[in-house]
Amino acid sequence: MGHVMLDLTQVAIAPGGSSIEVLCILGEVQILVPNSLRVECTGSHVAGQFQLNVMRCAPPSPTAPLVRVSGSAVGGTVTVRVVDPSAPRWWETFLEQRRKRPKPAKRVKQPKQRRGRLTD
């Protein structure tokens, strides 16, 4: 019942490749891989997920190093995401869109109407 994030976007992999063995029981494992690496993802799952998500990016070179991810997920989730490390993060995109949005016109404060007291 925990969360592990393994970020490989800034690592240098040897030309041959590398293997990662994952065993996830009632938890979540997320592996981020740059789009400059090839990825093989094979795993089994029981009441969970073992998946590879490829974001919209160019395919890697056929001679690029290979990362093999294998293992099992029992009641948990293993997600391997292929991302472009140079792409803007979601918050950078959000802030950029917010800066471009036209600012609303300032409202002019209307003086409050004073209500007189009723006197007998």
C-alpha distances in whole Angstrom, upper triangle without the diagonal:
4,7,10,14,17,20,23,25,27,27,30,30,33,35,34,30,27,24,20,18,15,13,9,7,5,4,8,11,14,17,20,23,27,29,32,30,30,26,26,23,22,19,19,16,16,14,13,15,16,19,21,22,26,27,31,32,35,34,34,37,37,38,35,32,30,26,25,21,20,17,15,12,11,10,8,11,13,16,19,21,24,26,29,28,32,31,31,27,27,28,31,32,31,33,36,36,36,39,41,41,44,45,46,49,50,51,54,54,56,58,57,60,61,62,65,65,67,70,73
4,7,10,13,16,20,22,24,24,27,27,30,32,32,28,25,22,19,17,14,12,9,9,8,5,6,8,11,14,17,21,24,27,29,27,28,25,24,22,22,19,19,17,17,16,14,15,16,18,20,21,24,25,29,30,32,32,32,35,35,36,32,30,28,24,23,19,19,17,16,13,13,12,10,11,12,14,17,19,22,23,26,25,29,28,28,24,24,25,28,29,29,31,33,34,34,37,39,39,42,42,44,47,48,49,52,52,55,57,56,59,60,61,64,64,67,70,72
4,7,10,13,16,18,20,21,24,24,27,30,29,25,22,20,17,16,13,12,10,11,10,6,5,6,8,11,14,17,20,23,25,24,24,22,22,19,20,18,19,17,18,17,14,14,15,16,17,18,21,21,25,26,29,28,28,31,32,33,29,27,25,21,21,17,18,16,15,13,14,13,10,10,10,11,14,15,19,19,22,22,25,24,24,21,21,22,24,26,26,28,30,31,31,34,36,36,40,40,41,45,45,47,50,50,53,55,55,58,59,60,64,64,66,69,72
4,6,10,13,15,17,17,20,20,24,26,26,22,19,17,14,13,11,11,10,12,12,8,6,5,6,8,11,14,18,21,22,21,22,19,20,17,19,17,18,17,19,19,16,15,14,15,16,17,19,20,24,24,27,26,26,28,29,29,26,23,22,18,18,15,16,15,15,13,15,15,12,10,10,10,12,13,16,17,20,19,23,23,23,20,20,21,24,25,26,27,30,31,32,34,36,36,40,40,42,46,47,48,52,52,55,57,57,60,61,63,66,67,69,72,75
4,6,10,12,14,14,18,18,21,24,24,20,17,16,13,14,12,14,12,15,15,11,8,6,5,6,8,11,14,17,19,18,19,17,18,16,18,18,19,19,21,21,17,16,15,15,15,15,17,17,21,21,23,23,22,25,27,27,23,21,19,16,17,14,16,16,16,15,18,17,14,12,10,10,10,11,13,14,17,15,19,19,19,16,17,19,21,22,23,25,27,28,29,31,33,34,37,38,40,44,45,47,50,50,54,56,56,59,61,62,65,66,69,72,75
4,6,9,11,11,14,14,18,20,20,17,14,13,10,12,11,14,13,17,17,14,11,8,6,5,6,9,12,15,16,15,16,14,16,15,17,17,19,19,22,22,19,17,15,15,14,15,16,17,20,20,22,21,20,23,24,23,20,18,16,13,14,12,14,15,16,16,19,20,16,14,11,10,9,10,12,13,15,14,18,18,19,17,19,20,22,23,25,26,28,29,31,32,34,35,39,40,42,46,47,49,52,53,56,58,58,62,63,65,69,70,72,75,78
4,6,8,8,12,13,16,19,20,16,14,14,12,15,14,17,17,20,21,17,14,11,8,6,5,7,9,13,14,13,15,14,16,16,19,19,22,22,25,25,22,19,17,16,15,14,15,15,18,17,19,19,18,21,22,22,18,16,16,13,15,13,16,18,19,19,22,23,19,16,14,12,10,10,11,10,12,10,14,15,16,14,17,18,19,21,22,24,25,27,28,29,31,33,37,38,40,44,45,47,50,51,55,57,57,61,63,64,68,69,72,75,78
4,6,5,8,9,13,15,16,13,11,12,11,15,15,18,19,22,23,20,17,13,11,7,6,5,7,10,11,10,12,12,15,15,18,19,22,23,26,27,23,21,18,17,15,15,15,15,18,16,18,17,15,17,19,18,14,13,12,10,13,12,16,18,20,20,24,25,21,18,15,13,11,10,10,10,11,10,13,15,17,16,19,20,21,22,24,26,26,28,30,31,33,35,38,40,42,46,47,49,53,54,57,60,60,64,66,68,71,72,75,78,81
4,6,9,10,14,16,18,15,14,16,15,18,18,22,22,25,26,22,19,16,13,10,6,5,5,8,9,9,13,13,16,17,20,22,25,26,29,29,25,23,20,18,16,15,14,14,16,14,15,15,14,16,18,18,14,13,14,12,15,15,19,21,23,23,27,27,23,20,17,15,12,10,9,8,8,6,10,12,14,13,16,18,18,19,22,23,23,25,27,28,29,32,35,37,40,43,44,47,50,52,55,58,58,62,64,66,69,71,74,77,80
4,7,10,13,15,18,15,15,17,16,20,20,24,24,27,28,25,22,18,16,13,10,9,8,11,11,11,15,16,19,20,23,25,28,29,32,32,29,26,23,22,19,19,18,17,19,17,18,18,16,18,20,19,15,14,15,14,17,18,21,23,26,26,29,30,26,23,20,18,16,14,13,12,11,8,11,14,15,15,18,20,19,21,24,24,24,27,29,29,31,33,37,38,41,44,45,48,51,53,56,59,59,63,65,67,70,72,75,78,81
4,6,10,12,14,12,12,14,14,18,19,22,23,27,28,25,22,18,16,13,11,9,9,12,11,11,14,14,17,19,22,23,27,28,31,32,29,26,23,22,19,19,19,19,21,19,19,18,16,17,19,17,14,12,13,12,15,16,19,22,24,25,28,30,26,24,20,19,16,15,14,14,14,11,14,17,19,19,22,23,23,25,27,28,28,31,33,33,34,37,40,42,45,48,49,52,55,56,60,62,63,66,68,71,74,75,78,81,85
4,7,9,12,10,11,14,15,19,20,24,25,29,31,28,25,21,19,15,14,11,10,13,10,10,13,14,17,19,22,24,28,29,33,34,31,28,25,23,21,21,20,21,22,19,19,18,15,15,17,15,11,9,12,11,15,17,20,23,26,27,31,32,29,26,23,21,18,17,15,15,15,13,16,19,21,21,25,26,26,27,30,31,31,33,35,36,37,39,43,44,47,51,52,55,58,60,63,65,66,70,72,74,77,79,82,85,88
4,6,8,6,7,10,12,16,18,22,24,28,30,27,24,20,18,15,14,11,11,13,10,8,11,12,15,17,19,22,25,27,31,32,29,26,23,22,19,20,19,21,22,20,19,17,14,14,15,12,9,7,8,8,12,14,17,20,23,25,29,31,27,25,21,20,16,17,15,16,16,15,18,21,23,23,26,28,28,29,32,33,33,35,37,38,39,42,45,47,50,53,55,57,61,62,65,68,69,72,74,76,80,81,84,87,90
4,6,6,7,11,14,17,20,24,26,30,32,30,27,23,22,18,17,14,14,16,13,11,12,14,16,18,21,23,27,29,33,35,32,29,25,24,22,23,22,24,25,22,21,19,15,15,15,12,10,7,9,10,13,16,19,22,25,27,31,33,30,28,24,23,19,20,18,19,19,19,21,24,27,27,30,32,31,33,36,37,37,39,41,42,43,45,49,50,53,57,58,61,64,66,69,72,72,76,78,80,83,85,88,91,94
4,6,9,13,16,19,22,26,28,32,34,32,29,25,24,20,19,15,15,15,12,10,11,13,15,18,21,24,27,30,34,36,33,30,26,25,22,23,22,23,24,22,20,17,14,12,12,8,7,5,8,10,13,17,19,23,26,29,32,35,32,29,25,24,20,21,18,20,20,20,22,24,28,28,31,33,33,34,37,38,37,40,42,42,43,46,49,51,54,58,59,62,65,67,70,73,74,77,80,82,85,87,89,92,96
4,7,10,14,17,20,24,26,30,33,31,28,24,23,20,19,16,16,17,14,11,11,13,14,17,18,21,25,28,31,34,31,28,24,23,21,23,22,24,25,23,21,18,15,14,12,9,9,6,7,9,11,15,17,20,24,27,30,33,30,28,24,23,20,21,19,21,21,22,24,26,30,30,33,35,35,36,38,40,40,42,44,45,45,48,51,53,56,60,61,64,67,69,72,75,76,79,81,83,87,88,91,94,97
4,7,10,14,17,20,23,26,29,27,24,21,19,16,16,13,14,14,12,9,9,10,11,13,16,18,22,25,28,30,27,25,21,20,18,20,19,21,23,21,20,17,14,13,12,10,9,5,4,6,8,11,14,17,21,23,27,29,27,24,20,19,16,17,16,18,19,19,22,24,27,27,30,32,32,33,36,37,37,39,41,42,43,45,49,51,54,57,59,61,65,66,69,72,73,76,78,80,83,85,87,90,94
4,7,10,13,17,19,23,26,24,21,18,17,14,14,12,14,15,14,10,10,10,10,12,14,16,20,22,26,28,25,22,19,18,17,19,19,21,24,22,21,18,16,16,15,14,12,8,6,5,6,9,11,14,18,20,24,26,24,21,18,17,14,16,15,18,19,19,22,24,27,26,29,31,31,32,35,37,37,39,41,42,43,45,49,50,53,56,58,60,64,65,68,71,71,74,76,78,82,83,85,89,92
4,7,10,13,16,20,23,21,19,15,15,12,14,13,15,17,16,13,12,10,9,10,11,13,16,19,22,24,22,19,16,16,15,18,18,21,24,23,23,20,18,19,18,17,14,11,8,6,5,6,8,11,14,17,20,23,21,19,15,15,13,16,16,18,21,21,24,26,28,27,29,32,32,33,35,37,38,39,41,43,44,46,49,51,53,57,58,61,64,65,68,71,71,74,76,78,81,82,85,88,91
4,6,10,13,16,19,17,15,12,12,10,12,12,15,17,17,14,13,11,10,10,11,11,14,16,19,22,19,17,13,14,14,16,18,20,24,23,23,21,19,21,20,19,17,14,11,7,6,5,6,8,12,14,17,20,17,15,12,13,11,14,15,18,20,20,24,25,27,26,27,30,31,32,33,35,36,38,40,41,42,44,48,49,51,55,56,58,62,63,66,68,68,71,73,75,78,79,82,85,88
4,7,10,13,17,15,14,11,13,12,15,15,18,20,21,17,16,13,12,10,10,9,12,14,17,19,17,15,12,14,15,18,20,22,26,25,26,24,22,24,23,23,20,17,14,11,8,6,5,5,9,11,14,17,15,14,11,13,12,16,17,20,23,23,27,28,30,28,29,31,33,34,35,37,39,40,41,43,45,46,50,51,53,57,58,60,63,64,67,69,69,72,74,75,79,80,82,85,88
4,6,10,13,11,11,8,10,10,14,15,19,21,22,19,18,15,13,11,10,9,10,11,14,16,13,12,10,12,13,16,19,22,25,25,26,24,23,26,25,25,22,20,17,13,11,7,6,5,6,8,11,14,11,11,8,11,11,15,17,20,23,23,27,27,29,26,27,30,31,32,33,36,37,38,39,42,43,44,48,49,51,54,56,57,61,61,64,67,66,69,71,72,76,76,79,82,85
4,7,10,10,10,9,12,13,17,18,22,24,25,22,21,18,16,13,12,10,10,10,12,14,12,12,10,14,16,19,21,24,28,28,30,28,27,29,29,29,26,23,20,17,14,11,9,6,5,6,8,11,9,10,9,12,14,17,20,23,26,26,30,30,31,29,29,31,33,34,35,37,39,40,41,43,45,46,49,50,52,56,57,58,62,62,65,67,66,69,71,72,75,76,78,81,84
4,7,6,7,7,10,12,16,18,22,24,26,23,23,19,18,15,14,11,11,9,10,11,9,10,10,13,15,18,21,23,27,28,30,28,28,30,30,31,28,25,22,18,16,13,11,8,6,5,6,8,6,7,7,11,13,16,20,22,26,26,29,29,30,27,27,29,32,32,33,35,37,38,39,41,43,43,47,48,49,53,54,55,59,59,62,64,63,66,67,69,72,72,74,77,80
4,6,8,10,13,16,20,22,26,28,30,27,26,23,21,18,17,13,12,10,10,10,9,11,12,15,18,20,24,26,30,31,33,32,31,34,34,34,32,29,26,22,20,16,14,11,8,6,5,6,6,8,10,14,16,20,23,25,29,29,33,32,32,30,29,31,34,35,35,37,39,40,40,43,45,45,48,49,50,54,55,56,59,59,62,64,63,66,67,68,71,72,74,76,79
4,7,10,13,17,20,23,27,29,31,29,28,24,23,20,19,16,14,11,10,10,8,11,13,16,19,20,24,26,29,31,33,32,33,36,35,36,33,31,28,24,22,19,17,14,11,8,6,5,4,8,10,14,17,20,23,25,29,29,32,32,32,28,28,29,32,33,33,35,38,38,38,41,43,43,46,47,48,51,52,53,56,56,59,61,60,62,64,65,68,68,70,73,76
4,7,10,13,17,20,23,26,28,26,26,22,22,18,18,15,15,12,13,12,9,11,12,14,17,18,22,23,27,28,31,30,30,33,33,34,31,29,26,22,21,17,16,14,12,8,9,7,5,6,9,11,14,17,21,22,26,25,29,28,28,25,25,26,29,30,30,32,34,35,35,38,40,40,43,44,45,49,49,50,54,54,56,58,58,60,62,63,66,66,69,72,74
4,7,10,13,16,20,22,25,23,23,19,19,16,16,14,14,12,14,13,10,9,10,12,14,15,18,19,23,25,27,26,27,30,30,31,28,26,23,20,18,15,15,13,12,9,10,9,6,5,6,8,11,13,17,18,22,22,25,24,25,21,21,23,26,26,26,29,31,31,32,35,37,37,40,41,42,46,47,48,52,52,55,57,56,59,61,62,65,66,68,71,74
4,7,10,13,17,19,21,19,19,16,16,13,14,13,14,13,15,15,12,10,9,11,12,13,16,18,21,22,25,24,23,26,27,27,24,22,20,16,15,12,12,11,11,9,12,12,8,6,5,6,8,11,14,16,19,19,23,22,23,20,21,22,25,26,26,28,30,31,32,35,36,37,40,41,43,47,48,49,53,53,56,58,58,61,63,64,67,68,70,74,77
4,7,10,13,16,18,16,17,14,15,13,15,14,16,15,17,17,14,11,10,10,10,11,13,14,18,19,21,21,20,24,25,25,22,20,18,14,14,11,13,13,13,12,15,15,11,8,6,5,6,7,11,12,16,16,19,19,19,17,17,19,21,22,23,25,27,28,29,31,33,34,37,38,40,44,45,47,51,51,54,57,57,60,61,63,66,67,70,73,76
4,6,10,13,15,13,14,11,12,11,14,14,16,16,19,20,16,14,11,10,9,10,12,13,17,17,19,18,17,20,21,22,18,16,14,11,12,9,12,13,14,14,17,18,14,11,8,6,5,6,8,10,13,13,17,17,18,16,18,20,21,22,24,26,27,28,30,32,33,34,38,39,42,45,47,49,52,53,56,59,59,62,64,65,69,70,72,75,79
4,7,10,12,11,12,11,13,13,16,16,19,20,23,23,19,16,14,12,10,10,10,11,14,14,16,15,15,18,20,20,16,15,14,11,13,11,14,16,18,17,21,21,17,14,11,8,6,5,6,7,10,9,13,13,15,13,15,18,19,19,21,23,24,25,27,29,30,32,35,37,39,43,44,47,50,51,54,57,57,60,62,64,68,69,72,75,78
4,7,8,7,9,8,11,12,15,17,20,21,24,25,21,18,15,13,10,10,10,11,13,12,13,13,11,14,16,16,13,12,11,9,11,11,14,17,19,19,23,23,20,17,13,11,7,6,5,6,8,9,12,13,16,15,17,20,20,21,23,25,25,27,29,30,31,33,37,38,41,45,46,49,52,54,57,59,60,63,65,67,71,72,75,78,81
4,5,6,9,10,13,14,18,20,23,24,28,28,25,21,19,16,13,12,10,10,12,10,11,11,9,12,15,15,11,11,11,10,13,14,18,20,22,23,26,27,24,20,17,14,11,8,6,5,6,6,9,11,14,14,16,19,19,19,22,24,24,25,28,29,29,32,35,37,40,43,45,48,51,53,56,59,60,63,65,67,71,72,75,78,81
4,5,7,9,13,14,18,21,24,25,29,29,26,22,19,16,13,11,9,9,10,7,7,7,6,9,12,13,10,11,11,11,14,15,19,22,24,24,28,29,25,22,18,15,12,9,6,6,5,8,10,11,14,15,17,20,20,20,23,25,24,25,28,29,29,32,35,37,40,44,46,48,52,54,57,60,61,64,66,68,72,73,76,79,83
4,7,10,13,16,19,22,26,27,31,32,28,25,22,19,16,15,12,13,13,10,9,8,5,7,10,10,7,8,10,11,14,16,20,23,25,26,30,31,28,24,21,18,14,13,9,9,8,9,11,13,16,18,20,23,22,22,26,27,26,28,31,31,32,34,38,40,43,46,48,51,54,56,60,62,63,67,69,71,75,76,79,82,86
4,6,10,13,16,19,23,25,28,29,26,23,19,17,14,14,12,13,14,12,11,9,6,8,9,9,6,6,6,7,10,12,16,19,22,23,27,29,26,22,19,16,12,12,9,10,11,12,14,16,19,20,22,25,24,25,28,29,29,31,33,34,35,37,40,43,45,49,51,53,57,59,62,65,65,69,71,73,76,78,81,84,87
4,7,10,13,17,20,22,26,28,25,21,18,15,12,13,11,13,15,12,11,8,6,8,8,9,6,6,5,6,9,11,14,18,21,22,26,27,25,21,18,16,12,12,9,12,13,15,17,18,22,22,24,27,27,27,30,32,31,32,35,36,37,39,42,45,47,51,53,55,59,61,64,67,67,70,73,75,78,80,82,85,89
4,6,10,13,17,19,22,24,21,17,14,12,9,11,10,13,15,14,13,10,9,11,11,12,10,9,6,5,6,7,11,14,17,18,22,24,21,18,14,12,9,10,8,12,14,15,18,19,22,22,24,27,27,27,29,32,32,33,35,37,37,39,43,45,47,51,53,55,59,60,63,66,66,69,72,73,77,78,81,84,87
4,7,10,14,16,20,22,19,16,12,11,9,11,12,15,17,17,16,13,12,14,13,14,12,11,7,6,5,6,8,12,14,16,20,22,20,17,14,12,10,12,11,15,17,19,22,23,25,25,26,29,30,30,32,35,35,36,38,40,40,42,45,47,50,53,55,58,61,63,65,68,69,71,74,75,79,80,82,86,89
4,7,10,13,16,18,15,12,8,7,6,10,11,15,18,18,18,16,15,17,16,18,16,14,11,8,6,5,6,9,11,13,16,18,16,13,10,10,8,10,11,15,18,20,23,23,26,24,25,29,30,29,31,34,35,35,37,39,40,41,45,47,49,53,54,56,60,61,64,67,67,70,72,73,77,78,80,83,86
4,7,10,14,16,14,11,8,8,9,13,15,18,21,21,22,19,19,21,19,21,19,17,13,11,8,6,5,7,9,11,15,17,15,13,11,11,10,14,15,19,22,23,27,27,29,28,28,32,33,33,34,37,38,38,40,43,43,44,48,50,52,55,57,59,63,64,66,69,69,72,74,75,79,80,82,85,88
4,7,10,13,11,9,6,8,10,14,16,20,23,24,24,22,22,24,23,24,22,20,16,14,10,8,5,5,5,8,11,13,12,11,9,11,11,15,17,20,24,25,29,28,30,28,29,32,34,33,35,38,39,39,41,43,44,45,48,50,52,56,57,59,62,63,66,69,68,71,73,74,78,78,80,84,86
4,7,10,9,8,7,10,12,16,19,22,25,26,27,25,25,28,26,28,26,24,20,17,14,11,8,7,5,6,9,11,11,11,10,12,14,17,19,23,27,28,32,31,33,31,31,34,36,35,36,39,40,40,42,45,46,46,50,51,53,57,58,60,63,64,66,69,68,71,73,74,77,78,80,83,86
4,6,5,6,6,10,13,16,19,22,26,27,29,27,27,30,29,30,28,26,23,20,17,14,11,9,6,5,6,8,8,8,9,12,14,17,20,23,27,28,32,31,32,30,30,32,35,34,35,38,39,39,41,44,45,45,48,50,51,55,56,57,61,62,64,66,66,68,70,71,74,75,77,80,83
4,5,8,9,13,16,19,23,25,29,30,32,30,31,34,33,34,32,30,27,24,21,17,14,12,8,6,5,6,8,10,12,15,17,20,24,27,30,32,35,34,35,32,32,34,37,37,37,40,42,41,43,46,46,46,50,51,52,56,57,58,62,62,64,67,66,68,70,71,74,74,76,79,82
4,7,10,13,17,19,23,25,28,30,32,31,32,35,34,36,34,32,29,25,23,19,17,14,11,8,6,5,7,9,12,15,18,20,24,26,30,31,35,33,34,31,30,33,35,35,35,38,40,39,41,44,45,44,48,49,50,53,54,55,59,59,61,64,63,65,67,67,71,71,73,76,78
4,7,10,14,16,19,22,25,27,29,28,29,32,31,33,31,29,25,22,20,16,15,12,9,6,6,5,5,6,8,11,14,17,20,23,27,28,31,30,30,28,27,29,32,32,32,35,37,36,37,40,41,41,45,46,47,51,52,53,56,57,59,62,61,63,65,66,69,70,71,75,77
4,6,10,12,16,18,21,23,25,24,25,28,28,29,27,26,22,19,17,14,13,11,9,6,8,8,7,5,6,8,11,13,17,19,23,25,28,27,28,25,24,27,30,29,30,33,34,34,35,38,39,39,43,44,45,49,51,52,55,56,59,61,61,63,65,66,69,70,72,75,78
4,7,10,14,16,20,21,23,21,22,25,24,26,24,22,19,16,13,10,9,9,7,6,10,10,9,6,5,6,8,11,14,17,21,23,26,25,26,24,24,27,29,29,30,33,34,34,36,38,39,40,43,45,46,50,52,53,57,58,60,63,62,65,67,68,72,72,74,78,81
4,7,10,13,16,18,19,18,19,22,22,24,21,20,17,15,13,10,10,11,11,10,13,14,11,8,6,5,6,9,11,14,18,20,23,22,24,22,22,25,27,26,27,30,31,31,33,36,36,37,41,42,44,48,49,51,55,56,58,61,61,64,66,67,71,72,74,77,80
4,7,10,13,14,16,14,15,18,19,20,18,17,14,12,11,10,11,13,13,13,17,17,15,11,9,6,5,6,8,11,15,17,20,19,21,20,20,23,25,24,26,29,29,29,32,34,34,35,39,41,43,47,48,50,54,55,58,61,61,64,66,67,71,72,74,78,81
4,6,10,11,14,13,15,18,19,21,19,18,16,14,14,13,15,16,17,16,19,19,16,13,11,7,6,5,6,9,12,15,18,16,18,17,17,20,21,21,22,25,26,26,28,30,31,32,35,37,39,43,45,47,51,52,55,57,58,61,63,64,68,69,71,75,78
4,7,8,10,10,12,15,16,19,16,17,15,14,15,14,17,19,20,20,23,23,20,16,14,10,8,6,5,7,10,13,15,14,16,16,16,20,21,19,22,25,24,25,27,29,29,31,34,36,39,42,44,47,50,52,55,58,58,61,64,65,69,70,73,76,79
4,6,9,10,13,16,18,20,18,19,18,17,18,17,20,22,23,22,25,25,22,18,16,12,11,7,6,6,8,11,13,11,13,13,13,17,17,16,18,21,21,21,24,26,26,27,31,33,35,39,41,43,47,49,51,54,55,58,60,62,66,67,70,73,76
4,7,9,12,16,18,20,18,20,19,19,20,20,23,25,26,26,29,29,26,22,20,16,14,11,9,8,8,12,13,10,13,14,14,18,18,16,18,21,20,20,23,25,24,26,30,32,34,38,40,43,46,48,51,54,55,58,61,63,66,68,70,74,77
4,6,9,12,15,17,15,17,17,17,19,20,23,26,27,27,30,30,27,23,21,17,15,12,8,7,7,10,11,10,13,14,16,19,18,17,20,22,21,22,25,26,26,27,31,34,36,40,42,45,48,50,53,56,57,60,63,65,69,71,73,76,80
4,6,9,12,14,13,15,16,17,19,20,23,27,28,29,32,33,30,26,23,20,17,14,10,10,9,12,12,12,16,17,19,22,21,20,23,25,24,25,28,29,28,30,34,37,39,43,45,48,51,54,57,60,61,64,67,69,72,74,77,80,83
4,7,9,12,10,13,13,14,16,18,21,24,26,27,31,31,29,25,22,19,15,13,10,11,11,14,15,15,19,20,22,25,24,23,26,29,27,28,31,32,32,34,37,40,43,46,49,51,55,57,60,63,64,67,70,71,75,77,79,83,86
4,6,8,7,9,10,12,15,17,20,23,26,27,31,32,29,25,22,19,16,14,10,11,11,13,15,16,19,21,23,26,25,25,28,30,29,30,33,34,33,36,39,42,45,48,50,53,57,59,62,65,66,69,71,73,77,79,81,85,88
4,5,5,9,10,13,16,19,22,25,28,30,33,35,32,29,25,22,19,18,14,15,14,16,17,19,22,24,26,29,28,28,31,33,32,33,36,37,36,39,42,45,48,51,53,56,60,62,65,68,69,72,75,77,80,82,85,88,92
4,6,8,9,13,15,18,21,24,27,29,33,35,32,29,25,23,19,19,16,17,17,19,21,22,26,27,29,32,31,31,34,36,35,36,39,40,40,42,46,48,51,54,57,59,63,65,68,71,72,75,78,80,83,85,88,91,94
4,7,9,12,15,18,21,25,28,30,34,36,33,30,26,24,21,20,17,18,18,19,21,23,26,28,30,33,32,32,36,37,36,38,41,41,41,44,47,49,52,56,58,61,64,66,69,72,73,77,79,81,85,86,89,92,96
4,6,10,13,16,19,23,26,28,31,33,30,27,23,21,18,17,14,15,15,16,18,20,23,24,27,30,29,29,32,34,33,35,38,38,38,41,44,47,50,53,55,58,61,63,66,69,70,73,76,78,81,83,86,89,92
4,7,10,13,16,20,23,25,29,31,28,25,21,20,16,16,14,16,16,16,19,21,24,25,27,30,29,30,33,35,34,36,39,39,40,42,46,48,51,54,56,59,62,64,67,70,71,74,76,78,82,83,86,89,92
4,6,10,13,16,20,22,26,28,25,22,19,17,14,14,13,15,16,17,20,22,25,25,27,30,30,30,33,35,35,36,39,40,40,42,46,48,51,54,56,59,62,64,67,70,70,74,76,78,81,83,85,88,92
4,6,10,13,17,19,22,24,22,19,15,14,11,12,11,14,16,16,20,21,24,23,26,28,29,29,32,33,34,35,37,39,40,41,45,47,50,53,55,57,61,62,65,68,68,71,74,75,79,80,83,86,89
4,6,10,14,16,20,22,20,17,14,13,10,13,13,16,18,19,23,24,26,26,27,30,31,31,33,36,36,37,39,41,42,43,47,49,51,55,57,59,62,64,67,69,70,73,75,76,80,81,83,87,90
4,7,10,12,16,18,16,14,10,10,8,11,12,16,19,19,23,24,26,24,26,29,30,30,32,34,35,36,38,40,41,42,46,48,50,54,55,57,61,62,65,67,67,70,72,74,77,78,81,84,87
4,7,10,13,16,14,13,10,11,10,14,15,19,22,23,27,27,29,27,29,31,33,33,35,37,38,39,41,43,44,45,49,50,52,56,57,59,63,64,67,69,69,72,74,75,79,80,82,85,88
4,7,10,13,12,11,9,11,12,16,18,21,24,25,29,29,31,29,30,32,34,34,36,38,39,40,42,44,45,46,50,51,53,57,58,60,63,64,67,69,69,72,73,75,78,79,81,84,87
4,7,10,9,9,8,11,13,17,19,23,26,27,31,30,32,30,30,32,34,35,36,38,40,40,42,44,45,46,50,51,52,56,57,59,62,63,66,68,67,70,72,73,76,77,79,82,85
4,6,5,6,6,10,13,16,19,22,26,27,30,30,31,28,28,30,33,33,33,36,38,38,39,42,43,44,47,48,50,53,55,56,60,60,63,65,64,67,69,70,73,73,75,78,81
4,5,8,10,13,16,19,23,25,29,30,33,33,33,31,30,32,35,35,36,38,40,40,41,44,45,45,49,50,51,55,56,57,60,61,63,65,65,67,69,69,73,73,75,78,81
4,7,10,13,17,20,23,26,29,30,33,32,33,30,29,31,34,34,34,37,39,38,39,42,44,43,47,48,49,52,53,54,58,58,60,62,61,64,65,66,69,70,71,74,77
4,7,10,14,16,20,22,26,26,30,29,29,26,25,27,30,31,31,33,35,35,36,39,40,40,44,45,46,50,51,52,55,55,58,60,59,62,64,65,68,68,70,73,76
4,6,10,13,16,18,22,23,26,25,26,23,22,25,27,27,28,31,32,32,34,36,38,38,41,42,44,47,49,50,54,54,57,59,58,61,63,64,67,68,70,73,76
4,7,10,13,16,20,20,24,23,24,22,22,24,26,27,27,30,32,32,34,36,37,38,41,43,44,48,49,51,54,55,58,60,60,63,65,66,69,70,72,75,78
4,6,10,12,16,17,21,20,21,18,19,21,23,23,24,27,28,29,31,33,34,35,38,40,42,45,47,48,52,53,56,58,58,61,63,64,68,69,71,74,77
4,7,10,13,14,18,18,19,17,18,21,23,23,24,27,28,28,30,33,33,34,38,40,42,46,47,49,53,54,57,59,60,63,65,66,70,71,73,76,79
4,6,10,11,15,14,16,14,15,18,19,19,21,24,24,25,27,29,30,31,35,37,39,42,44,46,50,51,54,57,57,60,62,64,68,69,71,74,78
4,7,9,12,12,14,14,15,19,19,19,21,24,24,25,27,29,29,31,35,37,39,43,45,47,50,52,55,58,58,61,64,66,69,71,73,76,80
4,6,9,8,11,10,12,16,16,15,18,20,20,21,24,25,26,28,31,33,36,39,41,44,47,49,52,55,56,59,61,63,67,68,71,74,77
4,5,5,9,10,12,15,14,14,18,19,19,20,23,24,24,26,30,32,35,38,40,43,47,48,51,54,55,59,61,63,67,68,71,74,78
4,6,8,9,12,14,13,14,17,18,18,20,22,23,24,26,30,32,35,38,40,43,46,48,51,54,55,58,60,62,66,68,70,74,77
4,6,9,12,14,12,13,16,17,16,18,21,21,22,24,28,30,33,36,38,41,44,46,49,52,53,57,59,62,65,67,70,73,76
4,6,9,12,10,10,13,14,13,15,18,19,19,21,25,27,30,33,35,38,42,44,47,50,51,54,57,59,62,64,67,70,74
4,7,8,6,6,10,11,10,12,15,15,16,18,22,24,27,30,32,35,38,40,43,46,47,50,53,55,59,61,63,67,70
4,6,5,6,9,10,11,13,14,16,17,19,22,24,27,30,32,34,38,39,42,45,46,49,52,54,57,59,62,65,68
4,5,5,6,9,10,11,12,14,16,17,20,22,24,28,29,32,35,37,40,43,43,46,49,51,54,56,59,62,65
4,5,5,6,8,10,10,12,14,15,19,20,22,26,27,29,33,34,37,40,41,44,46,48,52,53,56,59,63
4,5,5,6,9,10,11,12,14,18,19,22,25,27,29,33,34,38,41,42,45,47,50,53,55,58,61,65
4,6,5,6,9,10,11,12,16,18,21,24,26,29,32,34,37,40,41,44,47,49,53,55,58,61,64
4,5,5,6,9,10,11,14,16,18,22,23,26,29,31,34,37,38,41,44,46,49,51,54,57,61
4,5,5,6,9,10,13,14,17,20,22,24,28,29,33,35,37,40,42,45,48,50,53,56,60
4,5,5,6,9,12,14,17,20,22,25,28,30,34,37,38,41,44,47,50,52,55,58,62
4,5,5,6,10,12,15,18,21,23,27,29,32,35,36,40,42,45,48,51,53,57,60
4,5,5,9,9,12,16,17,20,24,26,29,32,33,36,39,41,45,47,50,53,57
4,6,8,9,12,15,17,20,23,26,29,32,34,37,40,42,46,48,51,54,58
4,6,9,12,15,18,21,24,26,30,33,35,38,41,43,47,49,52,55,59
4,6,9,12,15,18,21,24,27,30,32,35,38,40,44,46,49,52,56
4,6,9,12,15,18,21,24,27,29,32,35,38,41,44,47,50,53
4,6,9,12,15,18,21,24,26,29,32,35,38,41,44,47,50
4,6,9,12,15,18,21,23,26,29,31,35,38,40,44,47
4,6,9,12,15,19,21,24,27,30,33,36,39,42,45
4,6,9,12,15,18,21,24,27,30,33,36,39,43
4,6,9,12,14,17,21,23,27,30,32,36,39
4,6,9,12,15,18,21,24,27,30,33,37
4,6,9,12,15,18,21,24,27,30,34
4,6,9,12,15,18,21,24,27,31
4,6,9,12,15,18,21,24,28
4,6,9,12,15,18,21,25
4,6,9,13,15,18,22
4,6,9,12,15,19
4,7,9,12,16
4,6,9,13
4,6,10
4,7
4
